[in-house]
Structure formats: structure tokens, C-alpha cells
Amino acid sequence: MKWLLPLLCLLPCRLPAQQLDSCGLNNSPTLNTQEAAYFNSRFQEVRGEFNFLNKRLIFITGESGSVLGSKRNYFDYVKKWQAEHGRSYIGGSNLIPFTEVQRLQSNGHDAIVTYWSKLLPSPNRVIRRVNRKVSKQKYPSPF
């Protein structure tokens, strides 16, 4: 198993369609092995020591980086772009890894991934927004 992790980092950004078929099947923030391999490859030049294996992500979209997106929606776009344009990445994608404090504040999320966004969102603002959404789901308004 130890030898598998370094191999995942070497996968090219153009993953075969069969591997992309295993990506974005649900909206769980925790990435599966194929999703982690995709992101490790996609952000290879900017991620440094950050490894996506078993990481939890928050997806942000919208021109100004203000809309909560989803993993399923992200990979739907990736699959569409691969089919139409022959490349398995989409525009406005960025990685914003969290500090340990931000990870704790965000209930265990490890990073933000943006897509179709011209501006990078403030991590603290995203964390507050996600926490508000979770709070509303736990305690819905009676009205």
C-alpha cells in the first residue's frame, strides 16, 4: 500500500475516462482514490506537500468565488470538458489549503477548490458560510 501513494502523484492530468467515471459520484466532501489522484495531478505544480488522499474539500464556484459548489458538479464539468475539448481540467480552478486552525474551524475540511471563478475567496469567509449552512441543516427554522 505504501508504494501506491507515490504512484498516484505521478498520474498525468489527462486521466482516462474510465477513471473519471469513478469521480464525482456523490457529494461527500471526502475524496475517493480516483478523485484524489485527479486533484494531485491537477494541482501538482502548486500543491507542494499537500496530498489529496483522504482529504475533505469545500468547492466554491461563481465568477466572484461566492457560490458554494459541489464535488459532483465539479466533476460533471470536468467530464464535459474532456468530452468536448479533450482536456480534463476546467477554468478558474484553484487550490486554497487550510491552516490547522482553519481546518478545525471548518469541521475537518482540508482545503477549498474553486472552479469557474475569477477571484479567490477568503478562506475565513468560506468557513463561516459553510458553518452557517451546516447549522441551518441541524437546526432548521420553524418558520
C-alpha positions in Angstrom: 0.0 0.0 0.0 2.9 2.4 0.7 4.0 2.2 -2.9 0.5 3.1 -4.2 0.6 6.7 -2.8 3.7 7.9 -4.8 2.3 6.3 -7.9 -1.0 8.3 -7.6 1.0 11.5 -7.6 2.6 10.6 -10.9 -0.7 10.2 -12.9 -1.0 12.7 -15.7 -3.7 15.4 -15.6 -5.5 13.6 -18.5 -6.9 10.7 -16.6 -8.5 8.0 -18.8 -12.3 8.3 -19.0 -12.8 5.1 -17.0 -11.0 6.7 -14.0 -13.1 9.9 -14.4 -16.2 7.7 -14.3 -15.3 7.0 -10.7 -15.1 10.7 -9.8 -17.9 12.9 -8.6 -20.4 10.0 -8.0 -21.5 11.7 -4.7 -21.2 15.0 -2.9 -19.3 13.7 0.1 -16.6 16.2 0.9 -14.1 13.2 1.4 -12.3 12.3 -1.8 -12.1 8.7 -3.1 -8.8 7.4 -4.5 -9.5 8.4 -8.1 -10.6 11.9 -7.1 -7.5 12.3 -5.0 -5.3 11.1 -7.9 -7.1 13.7 -10.2 -6.5 16.6 -7.9 -2.9 15.5 -7.0 -2.2 15.7 -10.7 -4.3 18.7 -11.5 -2.6 20.9 -8.8 0.8 19.2 -9.0 2.7 22.4 -9.6 1.0 24.4 -6.7 0.1 21.9 -4.0 3.6 21.5 -2.6 3.4 18.8 0.1 -0.4 18.8 0.2 -1.7 15.4 -0.8 -5.4 15.0 -1.6 -5.7 11.4 -0.4 -8.5 11.1 2.2 -8.9 14.9 2.2 -12.2 16.8 2.7 -12.8 19.7 0.3 -15.1 22.6 0.0 -16.0 23.5 -3.6 -16.5 27.2 -4.5 -17.7 28.5 -7.8 -19.2 31.6 -9.4 -17.4 34.5 -11.1 -16.5 36.2 -7.8 -16.0 32.9 -5.9 -19.1 33.4 -3.8 -21.2 30.3 -4.6 -20.9 27.0 -2.7 -20.4 24.4 -5.3 -20.3 20.6 -5.1 -17.9 17.8 -5.9 -20.5 16.2 -8.3 -20.9 19.5 -10.2 -17.1 20.0 -10.4 -16.6 16.6 -11.9 -19.6 16.9 -14.2 -17.8 19.9 -15.7 -14.5 18.1 -15.9 -16.1 15.2 -17.8 -17.9 17.6 -20.1 -14.7 19.5 -20.9 -12.9 16.2 -21.5 -15.5 15.1 -24.0 -15.9 18.4 -25.8 -12.3 19.8 -25.6 -10.1 16.9 -24.9 -8.7 18.2 -21.7 -9.6 17.1 -18.2 -9.4 20.4 -16.4 -11.7 23.4 -16.1 -11.1 27.1 -15.9 -10.8 29.1 -12.7 -9.7 26.2 -10.7 -7.5 27.0 -7.7 -6.4 25.3 -4.5 -6.5 27.0 -1.2 -5.2 24.7 1.5 -6.3 25.4 5.1 -4.0 26.0 8.1 -4.6 23.7 11.0 -6.7 26.4 12.7 -8.9 26.8 9.7 -9.2 23.0 9.4 -10.5 22.8 12.9 -12.9 25.8 12.4 -14.3 24.2 9.2 -15.2 20.9 10.9 -12.4 19.0 9.4 -12.3 20.3 5.8 -8.7 20.4 4.5 -8.9 22.9 1.6 -11.0 24.9 -0.9 -11.1 24.1 -4.6 -12.5 26.8 -6.8 -13.9 26.4 -10.3 -15.2 28.8 -12.9 -14.1 31.6 -10.6 -12.1 34.7 -11.4 -11.5 35.8 -7.8 -10.1 33.7 -4.9 -12.5 33.7 -1.9 -11.4 34.5 1.6 -10.9 31.2 3.4 -12.4 32.6 6.6 -15.5 33.9 4.9 -16.0 30.4 3.2 -15.6 28.7 6.6 -18.2 31.0 8.2 -20.6 30.3 5.3 -20.2 26.6 5.4 -20.7 26.5 9.2 -23.9 28.6 8.8 -25.2 26.1 6.2 -24.4 23.2 8.4 -26.0 24.9 11.4 -29.2 25.6 9.4 -29.4 21.9 8.4 -29.0 20.8 12.0 -31.5 23.4 13.4 -33.9 24.4 10.6 -36.0 27.4 11.1 -39.5 26.6 12.4 -40.9 29.3 10.1 
